[in-house]
């Protein structure tokens, strides 16, 4: 069978790992003419591209759909879609507001939010991890961090979901975003713009107020730049954590011995191995600034290059038995939070959210069974996870 990879292929999205294995061995530098992308699949090549921001630029964004790709990428990805010196300035200012102290101070509130969703969900023997918990918990966490009023939080989540995913029933060219996604982008920009205006006149103890006050001498973030950061948090702070929770739940269920260890208290190992084994963010896009020679192949300047993080995390050159889910594994080489100057600024928050979620789940769930036939996956060019995970639980006594 001819080797084929496209990030738009729903069949590949459902299980990309066999295709990744072929790419690594048969075409570590793969060209898809139809999608106009070059694809890197080996760990060493991806890690080097993440470090080499001079040759692999972020200026056109992280996702290759036409709505996201290009100069407008900053609107959706803020400083993540910038190169120095713009990136240096923006990340520095955002870091002044998005501090470790602010993140850690959220933990007691995170536990309240998690318990508030889990208590009714776990009253019976069945619940849907995604619909009843994973899709709601990270939204409220980010909204709590930012300062989104409680009454608006469902709306923010729904708009974010409309942007990130498309269903098989969507019509139009497969590389385009559906009309409802484009409408949701506009609505979310409008919502955060108004929230920023409101907070400018009435500060609170939240990230939005911190962004308004962040300064380096006379240099401050503009309202438009702040809205860009808030839009980024929809994907980086809500979507990825939601998908991580589902992927971890599913991976542990498929591996009973590891599940027993995970529920028995090895929460951090459960999270880190999931980030390696089945990361929510499967790929990152870059633009070459000059010709790049790799494995005897020349990638021309100004090319779109897709870095398959999900493939790099399964590279047997780095991880022994990479297709095995193993809580005893050293995951230090995982690429899931990126690398170099674009290493994920919210990694500590994502880990904290997942840790709190699974500690609270493990406190009341002794074991569980997923109805895999009824589980539903999301469809996304660069993210992987579930929209639904119907689960039967065995409660702790």
C-alpha positions as CSV (number, residue, x, y, z in Angstrom):
1,X,0.0,0.0,0.0
2,X,1.3,3.4,-0.9
3,X,2.3,5.6,2.0
4,X,-0.2,8.5,2.5
5,X,-0.4,11.1,5.3
6,X,-2.8,14.0,5.5
7,X,-3.8,15.8,8.7
8,X,-7.3,16.2,7.2
9,X,-7.9,12.5,6.8
10,X,-10.5,11.4,9.4
11,X,-9.4,7.8,9.2
12,X,-5.8,8.8,10.0
13,X,-7.0,11.0,12.8
14,X,-8.8,8.0,14.4
15,X,-5.5,6.1,14.7
16,X,-2.5,7.9,13.3
17,X,0.2,5.8,14.9
18,X,0.6,3.1,12.3
19,X,1.0,5.8,9.7
20,X,3.5,7.6,11.9
21,X,5.6,4.4,12.1
22,X,5.7,4.1,8.4
23,X,6.6,7.8,8.0
24,X,9.5,7.5,10.4
25,X,11.0,4.5,8.6
26,X,10.1,5.1,5.0
27,X,9.8,8.9,4.6
28,X,11.2,10.9,7.5
29,X,10.8,13.9,5.3
30,X,7.5,13.4,3.6
31,X,5.9,15.6,1.0
32,X,2.1,16.0,0.5
33,X,1.6,18.0,-2.6
34,X,-2.2,18.2,-2.3
35,X,-2.0,19.8,1.2
36,X,1.2,21.7,0.3
37,X,3.1,20.5,3.4
38,X,6.3,18.8,4.3
39,X,6.1,16.5,7.3
40,X,8.8,15.6,9.8
41,X,8.1,12.5,12.0
42,X,11.3,11.5,13.8
43,X,12.0,12.7,17.3
44,X,15.5,14.2,16.6
45,X,14.3,16.2,13.6
46,X,11.2,17.6,15.5
47,X,13.3,18.5,18.5
48,X,15.8,20.3,16.4
49,X,13.1,22.2,14.5
50,X,11.6,23.3,17.7
51,X,14.9,24.6,18.9
52,X,15.9,26.2,15.6
53,X,13.6,29.1,15.5
54,X,15.8,30.9,13.0
55,X,15.2,28.4,10.2
56,X,11.8,27.2,11.4
57,X,9.6,30.2,11.9
58,X,6.3,30.5,13.8
59,X,5.2,33.6,11.9
60,X,2.4,31.9,10.0
61,X,1.0,30.1,13.0
62,X,0.6,26.5,14.3
63,X,-2.3,25.2,12.2
64,X,-2.4,24.9,8.5
65,X,-6.1,25.6,7.8
66,X,-6.4,28.7,5.6
67,X,-8.4,30.6,8.3
68,X,-5.5,30.1,10.8
69,X,-2.5,30.1,8.5
70,X,-0.7,33.3,7.5
71,X,-0.2,36.8,8.9
72,X,-3.6,36.7,10.7
73,X,-2.3,33.8,12.8
74,X,-1.3,36.2,15.6
75,X,-5.0,36.9,16.1
76,X,-5.6,33.3,17.2
77,X,-2.2,32.3,18.6
78,X,-0.8,35.6,20.0
79,X,2.9,35.4,20.8
80,X,3.0,31.7,19.9
81,X,2.7,32.8,16.2
82,X,5.6,35.3,16.5
83,X,9.4,35.3,16.1
84,X,11.9,37.5,18.0
85,X,11.9,40.3,18.7
86,X,8.1,40.4,18.8
87,X,7.8,37.1,20.5
88,X,10.4,38.0,23.1
89,X,8.5,41.2,24.0
90,X,5.1,39.6,24.1
91,X,6.0,36.5,26.0
92,X,8.0,38.6,28.5
93,X,5.0,40.8,29.2
94,X,2.5,37.9,29.4
95,X,4.9,36.0,31.8
96,X,4.7,39.0,34.2
97,X,1.0,38.3,34.6
98,X,0.9,34.5,34.1
99,X,3.1,33.7,37.1
100,X,3.6,30.4,39.0
101,X,2.3,32.1,42.1
102,X,-1.0,32.9,40.3
103,X,-1.2,29.3,39.0
104,X,-0.5,27.6,42.3
105,X,-3.0,29.9,44.2
106,X,-5.7,28.4,42.0
107,X,-5.4,24.9,43.4
108,X,-8.0,25.1,46.2
109,X,-10.5,26.6,43.8
110,X,-9.6,23.9,41.2
111,X,-10.6,21.2,43.7
112,X,-13.9,22.9,44.4
113,X,-14.7,23.1,40.7
114,X,-13.7,19.4,40.1
115,X,-15.8,18.2,43.0
116,X,-18.7,20.3,42.0
117,X,-18.8,18.4,38.6
118,X,-17.8,15.0,39.9
119,X,-20.2,14.6,42.8
120,X,-23.4,14.6,40.7
121,X,-21.7,12.8,37.8
122,X,-20.6,9.9,40.0
123,X,-23.8,9.5,42.0
124,X,-24.8,6.7,39.8
125,X,-22.8,3.9,38.2
126,X,-22.5,5.5,34.7
127,X,-21.3,8.9,33.5
128,X,-19.6,10.4,30.4
129,X,-16.1,11.6,31.4
130,X,-16.1,14.1,28.5
131,X,-19.6,15.6,28.6
132,X,-20.0,15.5,32.4
133,X,-16.6,16.5,33.4
134,X,-13.6,16.9,31.1
135,X,-15.3,19.4,28.7
136,X,-16.5,21.6,31.7
137,X,-13.7,21.5,34.2
138,X,-10.9,23.1,32.2
139,X,-13.3,25.8,30.9
140,X,-14.1,26.9,34.4
141,X,-10.5,26.7,35.4
142,X,-9.4,29.1,32.6
143,X,-12.5,31.3,33.2
144,X,-11.6,31.4,36.9
145,X,-8.0,32.3,36.0
146,X,-9.0,35.0,33.4
147,X,-11.9,36.4,35.3
148,X,-14.8,35.3,33.0
149,X,-18.1,35.7,34.9
150,X,-19.6,32.4,35.8
151,X,-22.7,33.1,33.8
152,X,-20.6,33.3,30.6
153,X,-18.5,30.2,31.0
154,X,-20.7,27.8,29.0
155,X,-20.8,30.2,26.2
156,X,-17.0,30.5,26.1
157,X,-16.7,26.7,26.0
158,X,-19.2,26.3,23.2
159,X,-17.6,29.0,21.1
160,X,-14.2,27.4,21.6
161,X,-15.4,24.0,20.6
162,X,-17.0,25.4,17.5
163,X,-13.7,26.8,16.5
164,X,-11.5,23.8,17.1
165,X,-13.5,20.9,15.6
166,X,-15.4,19.9,12.6
167,X,-17.8,17.0,12.1
168,X,-18.0,14.6,9.1
169,X,-21.3,16.3,8.2
170,X,-19.6,19.6,7.6
171,X,-19.8,20.7,4.0
172,X,-17.4,22.6,1.9
173,X,-13.7,22.0,1.1
174,X,-12.1,19.8,3.7
175,X,-9.3,22.4,4.2
176,X,-11.7,25.2,5.1
177,X,-13.2,25.9,8.5
178,X,-17.0,25.5,8.5
179,X,-19.1,28.8,8.7
180,X,-20.1,28.1,12.3
181,X,-16.4,28.1,13.3
182,X,-15.7,31.4,11.5
183,X,-18.7,32.9,13.2
184,X,-17.6,31.6,16.6
185,X,-14.2,33.2,16.2
186,X,-15.8,36.6,15.6
187,X,-18.1,36.1,18.6
188,X,-15.3,35.1,20.9
189,X,-13.1,38.1,19.8
190,X,-16.1,40.4,20.4
191,X,-16.8,38.9,23.9
192,X,-13.2,39.1,25.1
193,X,-12.9,42.7,23.7
194,X,-15.8,43.8,25.8
195,X,-14.6,41.9,28.8
196,X,-11.2,43.7,28.5
197,X,-12.9,47.1,28.2
198,X,-14.9,46.3,31.3
199,X,-11.9,45.1,33.3
200,X,-9.9,48.1,32.3
201,X,-12.3,50.2,34.3
202,X,-12.6,47.8,37.3
203,X,-9.6,45.6,38.1
204,X,-10.0,42.3,39.9
205,X,-7.6,39.7,41.2
206,X,-7.4,37.8,37.9
207,X,-5.2,37.2,34.9
208,X,-7.0,39.7,32.7
209,X,-6.2,42.5,35.3
210,X,-2.7,41.2,35.4
211,X,-2.3,41.5,31.7
212,X,-3.7,45.0,31.8
213,X,-1.1,46.0,34.4
214,X,1.9,44.1,33.0
215,X,4.6,46.5,32.0
216,X,8.3,46.7,31.0
217,X,9.0,50.3,31.7
218,X,6.5,52.2,29.6
219,X,5.8,49.2,27.4
220,X,2.4,47.6,28.0
221,X,0.1,45.2,26.2
222,X,-2.5,46.8,23.9
223,X,-6.2,45.8,24.3
224,X,-5.9,43.9,21.0
225,X,-2.8,42.0,22.2
226,X,-4.6,41.1,25.4
227,X,-7.6,39.7,23.5
228,X,-5.1,37.7,21.4
229,X,-3.7,36.1,24.6
230,X,-7.3,35.3,25.8
231,X,-8.1,33.6,22.4
232,X,-4.9,31.6,22.7
233,X,-6.1,30.3,26.1
234,X,-9.2,28.7,24.5
235,X,-7.0,26.3,22.7
236,X,-4.0,26.1,24.8
237,X,-5.7,26.2,28.2
238,X,-9.1,24.5,27.6
239,X,-8.9,22.3,24.6
240,X,-5.6,20.5,25.4
241,X,-6.4,19.8,29.0
242,X,-9.9,18.5,28.1
243,X,-8.4,16.1,25.6
244,X,-5.5,15.1,27.9
245,X,-8.1,14.0,30.5
246,X,-9.9,11.9,28.0
247,X,-6.8,10.4,26.5
248,X,-5.4,9.4,29.9
249,X,-8.8,7.9,31.0
250,X,-8.9,5.8,27.8
251,X,-5.3,4.7,27.8
252,X,-5.5,3.5,31.4
253,X,-8.7,1.6,30.6
254,X,-6.9,-0.2,27.7
255,X,-4.1,-1.2,30.1
256,X,-5.6,-2.8,33.2
257,X,-2.3,-3.2,35.2
258,X,-1.4,0.4,34.5
259,X,-4.9,1.5,35.4
260,X,-4.7,-0.1,38.8
261,X,-1.4,1.7,39.5
262,X,-2.8,5.0,38.2
263,X,-5.9,4.8,40.4
264,X,-3.7,3.6,43.3
265,X,-1.9,6.9,43.4
266,X,0.5,7.2,40.6
267,X,-1.2,10.3,39.2
268,X,1.8,12.2,38.0
269,X,3.2,9.2,36.1
270,X,-0.3,8.6,34.6
271,X,-0.3,12.2,33.3
272,X,3.3,12.2,32.0
273,X,3.0,8.9,30.2
274,X,-0.3,9.9,28.6
275,X,1.4,13.1,27.3
276,X,4.0,10.9,25.6
277,X,1.8,8.0,24.5
278,X,-1.2,9.9,23.2
279,X,-0.7,13.6,23.4
280,X,-3.7,16.0,22.8
281,X,-1.6,18.1,20.5
282,X,-0.3,15.9,17.7
283,X,1.4,18.4,15.5
284,X,2.8,21.9,15.2
285,X,3.4,23.9,12.0
286,X,6.4,25.9,11.0
287,X,7.6,27.9,8.0
288,X,11.1,27.5,6.7
289,X,13.1,30.7,6.3
290,X,15.7,29.2,4.1
291,X,16.3,25.9,2.2
292,X,16.8,23.0,4.7
293,X,18.6,19.8,3.8
294,X,17.4,16.8,5.8
295,X,17.9,13.0,5.1
296,X,19.0,13.8,1.6
297,X,15.9,15.9,0.9
298,X,15.8,19.6,0.3
299,X,12.9,21.5,1.8
300,X,12.7,24.9,0.1
301,X,12.5,28.2,1.9
302,X,9.0,29.5,2.7
303,X,7.6,25.9,2.9
304,X,5.0,24.8,5.4
305,X,6.5,22.1,7.6
306,X,4.3,20.0,10.0
307,X,6.2,18.6,13.0
308,X,4.4,15.4,14.1
309,X,4.9,15.6,17.9
310,X,2.7,12.5,18.3
311,X,5.0,10.5,16.1
312,X,8.2,11.8,17.8
313,X,6.8,10.6,21.1
314,X,6.6,7.1,19.7
315,X,10.0,7.0,18.1
316,X,11.8,3.8,19.1
317,X,15.1,5.6,18.7
318,X,14.2,7.4,21.9
319,X,11.6,5.3,23.7
320,X,11.9,1.6,24.2
321,X,8.7,-0.2,23.3
322,X,7.1,3.1,22.4
323,X,3.6,1.6,21.6
324,X,3.4,0.3,25.2
325,X,1.6,2.4,27.8
326,X,4.0,2.2,30.8
327,X,3.9,4.3,34.0
328,X,7.5,3.2,34.8
329,X,8.8,4.9,31.7
330,X,11.2,7.9,31.7
331,X,9.2,10.5,29.8
332,X,11.8,13.2,30.0
333,X,12.3,13.4,26.3
334,X,8.6,13.9,25.5
335,X,7.9,16.7,23.0
336,X,4.3,17.3,24.1
337,X,4.9,20.8,25.5
338,X,7.1,21.9,22.6
339,X,10.6,23.1,23.1
340,X,13.0,26.0,22.8
341,X,11.7,29.6,23.1
342,X,8.1,28.3,22.4
343,X,8.0,25.8,25.2
344,X,4.4,25.9,26.5
345,X,4.1,28.8,29.0
346,X,1.0,27.0,30.6
347,X,2.6,23.6,31.1
348,X,2.5,23.9,34.9
349,X,-1.2,24.9,34.8
350,X,-2.0,22.0,32.5
351,X,-0.3,19.5,34.8
352,X,-1.9,21.0,37.9
353,X,-5.4,20.7,36.3
354,X,-4.8,17.1,35.3
355,X,-3.4,16.2,38.7
356,X,-6.3,17.7,40.6
357,X,-8.8,16.1,38.3
358,X,-7.4,12.6,38.6
359,X,-6.7,12.9,42.3
360,X,-10.4,13.7,42.8
361,X,-11.5,10.9,40.5
362,X,-9.2,8.3,42.1
363,X,-10.5,9.3,45.5
364,X,-14.0,8.0,44.6
365,X,-13.4,5.6,41.7
366,X,-11.9,2.1,42.4
367,X,-12.2,0.9,38.8
368,X,-14.1,1.7,35.6
369,X,-15.1,0.3,32.3
370,X,-15.5,2.4,29.1
371,X,-18.1,1.6,26.5
372,X,-15.7,1.8,23.6
373,X,-18.3,1.2,20.9
374,X,-20.2,4.3,22.0
375,X,-17.1,6.5,22.5
376,X,-16.8,9.4,20.0
377,X,-13.6,11.1,18.8
378,X,-13.2,14.8,17.9
379,X,-11.9,15.6,14.5
380,X,-9.1,18.1,14.2
381,X,-6.1,18.6,12.0
382,X,-3.6,18.8,14.9
383,X,-5.4,17.6,18.1
384,X,-6.5,14.2,19.2
385,X,-9.0,13.1,21.8
386,X,-12.6,12.3,22.6
387,X,-15.9,14.0,22.5
388,X,-17.6,11.3,24.5
389,X,-16.4,8.5,26.8
390,X,-19.3,6.7,28.4
391,X,-18.1,5.0,31.5
392,X,-19.3,2.6,34.1
393,X,-17.6,3.0,37.5
394,X,-16.9,0.9,40.5
395,X,-17.0,3.2,43.5
396,X,-14.5,3.0,46.4
397,X,-16.0,1.7,49.6
